[in-house]
Amino acid sequence: MTTTPRTSPGPAPVSRPAASKDHGTDNRPRLLLAVLLAAQFMALLDVFIVNVAAPTIGSDLYASGADLQLVVAGYAITYSVLLITGARLGDRFGHGRVHLVGLALFTAASLACGLARGSTELIVFRLAQGAGAAVMIPQVLSLIQRTFTGEARVRALGAYSAVLAVGAAAGQAVGGVLVSADLLGTGWRPVFLVNVPVGLVLLAVGRRVLPRGGAAPRERARGLDGPGLVLLGAAVSLVTVPLVLGQEEDWPLWSWLSLATGGLLLALFCGYESRLARRGGAPLIAPRVLRHPGMALAVLRLLAVMAVNGGFLFVLTLHVQGGLGYSALRAGLTFVPTAVVFGAVGLTWRRWPAAWQRALIPTGFTLTGLSVAGVGLVLRGGDHGGWWLYVAYLGVGAGLALAFSPTLTRALATVRPEDAADASGLLATVVQLGQLIGVAVFGTLFFNRLESLGAPQAYSSSEALLTCMFALAATAALGAVSGLVLRRR
């Protein structure tokens, strides 16, 4: 693929509103950013909002454990598999236009999920909902990259970072509220139906503020790299499906064969993409994006921090609902302190003293490790934790924000506009895979430890939680140390 910067009028018109915005003379970029981040938040909410609704869904639809696993994870599977494809579609047909198409699909699938009459229908509609999110979400970063410049871009990326992980904790809280409210006797259905009015409003406003033009001729000429799409989609599917269902099925032989085959296809994908780039073709992910300074470290750190985030939320939900007997509402509200602090730190870290900036990311990983270990210790023995628990929750939120937000912002701040779609698709996929890996690995550890203890439920659950929290702390420590090692090299 040609690496010469584009001279077509593609990105030029969108850089002017950013300058106007900085001078306070044009509110259009602000409204555009609000629409994008609202859609981002809604899509992320649905990754987690179903967690606390799962028991109610199971009893209402007579769903098996495997059915519930697919209801929860089906969204994440299609989301992660199709993210890079969604990024390329935006690059080819226009990011604003493709964002609206994805938002329409997501909204329609949400309505279908809320009206589903059986577990099979719900699983199918959840897969469609994830596909809509995969088409919609990569355009968010691409449009931010093309609309904002300089300090305005840094602020927009900071807001994006805050929304990205706050959606995880907020999903649990909102799910608990909606299920406990049992609006008009609808039980779990509002966790999906709430997206419909929000989606319709965003579609109406988005049609007015999002760019509707097609991509530049150079982008249309790139093509969609069909073989690359097939290889990557198959590789991610073969890795994510056993991670989701392996624990439920007690890790049968097929799950290990699937993981091995997925790894092999991923290696084939990397080799094919490199050869395609050398021949002057249009690879799915431009190799120069992967070689961008700091991109490899950013990918590693994002995997680590999102694995900790996903694992922490999942196993803590299991403990407070199963071990401590919390209601869906109380379990959901458990994560509010973490979400609030994450959002506050994610929005303000750029204003902190310049002397602190270099140490923010390793400090964030360290604080995260200490705080998740603290959560396990104060809940040990079936205790409810007292006020020390909330101190630990605040530490988790601040630590995750410091590890996540600067990493993502710095990785994207210097990416060229013509590489925005590739970079956004890559990093969005990494974020989703990190969450999925965290849930699968630490969820498996929790269940295995719980089964081996065979003790009274509150005690055994707290001991299983403590084991997971120490493992999460070790993962956070690796995130900090790996950064120091790579910088020395």
C-alpha positions, -999 to 999 in steps of 0.1 A, spaced: 0 0 0 12 35 -8 25 54 22 26 88 7 4 113 27 -29 120 9 -34 152 -10 -70 145 -17 -96 167 1 -105 139 25 -91 150 58 -87 187 51 -122 200 56 -125 183 90 -95 200 105 -110 234 103 -138 229 128 -113 218 153 -96 251 151 -129 269 154 -138 249 184 -106 259 202 -116 295 197 -152 289 209 -168 300 176 -183 266 165 -201 241 187 -205 215 159 -174 195 168 -186 194 204 -219 180 194 -202 155 170 -180 143 199 -210 140 222 -228 118 196 -198 96 191 -191 92 228 -227 85 236 -228 57 210 -194 44 224 -208 44 259 -240 26 248 -221 -1 230 -197 -7 259 -226 -8 283 -240 -38 265 -208 -58 270 -214 -59 307 -251 -49 314 -262 -85 308 -240 -99 336 -263 -90 364 -294 -98 343 -282 -133 335 -299 -151 364 -332 -135 356 -328 -143 319 -321 -179 327 -352 -184 349 -375 -165 325 -364 -182 293 -354 -216 309 -319 -211 295 -291 -236 302 -257 -225 315 -242 -228 280 -271 -206 266 -264 -179 292 -227 -180 284 -235 -174 248 -261 -146 256 -234 -129 277 -204 -136 253 -221 -137 219 -220 -99 217 -183 -99 225 -175 -126 200 -189 -108 169 -178 -75 183 -141 -85 185 -141 -105 153 -156 -78 131 -139 -46 146 -111 -44 121 -135 -51 93 -157 -23 106 -127 1 106 -119 -8 70 -155 -3 59 -154 32 73 -121 39 56 -136 28 23 -172 42 24 -169 72 48 -167 70 86 -198 91 93 -220 71 69 -207 37 82 -211 49 118 -248 56 112 -253 22 95 -238 4 125 -258 25 149 -290 16 131 -282 -21 131 -273 -19 168 -305 -2 177 -327 -26 157 -309 -56 173 -314 -42 207 -351 -40 201 -351 -76 189 -332 -87 220 -357 -70 242 -386 -88 225 -369 -122 222 -392 -151 232 -365 -178 237 -328 -182 244 -320 -192 208 -335 -160 195 -317 -139 221 -284 -155 212 -289 -147 175 -299 -111 182 -270 -106 206 -246 -117 178 -263 -91 155 -260 -65 182 -223 -72 185 -220 -69 147 -237 -35 147 -213 -23 175 -183 -36 155 -194 -15 125 -202 16 146 -174 18 171 -142 19 150 -155 51 133 -154 69 167 -116 70 169 -113 76 132 -136 106 133 -119 120 164 -85 117 145 -99 135 115 -120 161 132 -97 174 160 -61 186 160 -35 196 186 -48 201 221 -84 196 210 -75 161 198 -58 153 231 -89 164 251 -112 144 228 -90 113 232 -90 118 270 -128 119 270 -129 88 248 -106 70 272 -127 79 302 -159 67 285 -143 35 273 -137 18 306 -163 36 327 -188 18 304 -176 -15 319 -184 -6 355 -215 14 346 -229 -15 327 -230 -36 358 -246 -7 378 -272 1 352 -280 -36 347 -287 -40 384 -309 -9 385 -330 -20 355 -334 -56 366 -344 -47 402 -368 -20 390 -388 -47 370 -405 -19 350 -441 -29 342 -432 -65 349 -407 -67 321 -379 -81 342 -346 -83 322 -359 -68 290 -352 -31 297 -314 -38 297 -318 -41 259 -348 -19 253 -331 11 269 -309 13 239 -338 19 215 -348 55 224 -312 65 229 -302 50 195 -330 68 177 -320 101 192 -284 96 182 -294 86 147 -314 118 144 -287 141 157 -259 121 139 -275 127 105 -271 164 111 -235 166 125 -216 136 112 -198 139 78 -218 121 52 -194 121 23 -176 90 10 -139 83 14 -112 98 -7 -104 80 -40 -72 66 -25 -91 50 4 -118 36 -20 -90 20 -40 -76 1 -11 -102 -27 -12 -113 -48 18 -85 -74 17 -109 -104 16 -84 -131 24 -71 -111 53 -106 -106 66 -113 -144 64 -80 -153 81 -84 -128 109 -121 -135 115 -114 -173 117 -84 -168 140 -102 -146 164 -133 -168 164 -113 -200 171 -96 -183 200 -126 -165 216 -152 -193 214 -132 -218 235 -122 -190 259 -159 -183 264 -173 -218 265 -142 -238 277 -150 -235 314 -187 -243 309 -177 -275 290 -148 -284 314 -122 -277 287 -128 -306 263 -103 -315 236 -120 -294 210 -114 -263 230 -76 -268 230 -76 -278 193 -95 -246 185 -71 -225 205 -41 -241 187 -57 -237 153 -66 -201 160 -30 -194 169 -18 -210 137 -43 -190 116 -31 -158 134 5 -165 124 -7 -172 88 -26 -139 88 5 -120 99 26 -136 72 0 -130 45 -4 -93 55 34 -88 54 37 -103 19 7 -83 7 23 -51 19 56 -59 2 38 -65 -31 22 -31 -29 -12 -43 -19 -37 -30 7 -33 -52 39 -61 -52 65 -37 -36 90 -9 -16 76 25 -30 88 37 6 94 10 10 121 24 -20 140 59 -5 136 48 29 148 69 40 178 53 28 210 25 8 193 38 -26 204 41 -14 240 7 2 239 -9 -31 226 8 -50 255 -3 -26 281 -39 -24 268 -41 -61 269 -29 -62 305 -50 -34 318 -82 -46 301 -76 -82 312 -74 -69 348 -105 -48 343 -126 -75 328 -114 -102 353 -119 -79 383 -155 -70 374 -164 -106 365 -151 -124 396 -162 -97 420 -197 -99 405 -197 -137 411 -185 -132 447 -209 -105 458 -240 -122 442 -231 -158 448 -210 -156 480 -224 -126 498 -260 -129 485 -263 -93 471 -293 -85 450 -288 -74 414 -292 -38 424 -267 -39 452 -242 -59 431 -245 -34 403 -240 -4 426 -209 -20 440 -190 -7 410 -201 29 411 -171 42 431 -147 25 407 -165 40 377 -167 75 391 -130 77 400 -120 62 367 -139 89 349 -126 117 370 -90 106 367 -94 99 329 -106 134 323 -81 153 345 -47 134 342 -35 157 314 -37 187 337 -14 172 363 22 186 366 44 178 336 70 161 360 44 134 368 34 125 332 62 101 325 54 80 356 16 79 353 13 46 335 36 25 357 22 42 387 -13 33 375 -4 -4 371 12 -4 406 -18 12 422 -41 -12 404 -22 -42 417 -21 -30 453 -58 -21 452 -71 -53 437 -51 -73 463 -66 -50 489 -101 -59 477 -94 -96 481 -79 -91 516 -107 -70 531 -134 -94 517 -115 -125 530 -135 -149 553 -168 -138 539 -165 -103 554 -183 -74 537 -152 -52 539 -163 -20 557 -150 14 546 -116 -1 537 -133 -18 508 -143 15 493 -108 28 497 -97 -2 476 -124 4 451 -113 40 446 -77 28 442 -87 3 415 -106 31 396 -77 55 398 -51 29 389 -69 15 359 -75 51 346 -38 60 349 -28 27 332 -54 29 304 -61 65 294 -25 78 289 -16 46 271 -44 49 246 -41 87 242 -3 85 235 -7 56 211 -32 75 189 -21 111 193 6 109 167 -10 84 143 -14 99 108 -49 105 95 -45 80 67 -37 53 94 -65 63 118 -88 35 107 -62 8 109 -50 20 143 -84 24 158 -95 -10 146 -64 -26 160 -66 -10 194 -103 -15 197 -98 -52 190 -71 -54 216 -93 -38 242 -121 -63 235 -98 -93 235 -82 -81 267 -116 -80 284 -126 -114 270 -93 -130 281 -96 -115 315 -131 -129 320 -121 -163 307 -88 -167 325 -97 -153 359 -133 -167 357 -118 -201 352 -94 -196 381 -123 -185 403 -145 -215 395 -116 -240 398 -106 -226 432 -142 -226 444 -147 -262 434 -115 -273 451 -123 -257 485 -157 -274 490 -163 -252 521 -193 -231 531 -203 -208 503 -193 -174 517 -159 -186 530 -150 -206 498 -161 -178 475 -140 -152 494 -110 -175 493 -115 -180 455 -118 -143 452 -86 -137 471 -67 -161 448 -80 -142 417 -72 -108 432 -36 -118 438 -34 -132 402 -48 -99 389 -22 -80 410 5 -100 394 -8 -92 359 -8 -55 368 28 -58 380 37 -74 347 21 -45 329 43 -20 347 76 -40 345 72 -48 308 70 -11 300 103 -4 319 120 -33 301 109 -23 266 120 13 272 155 2 283 158 -19 251 
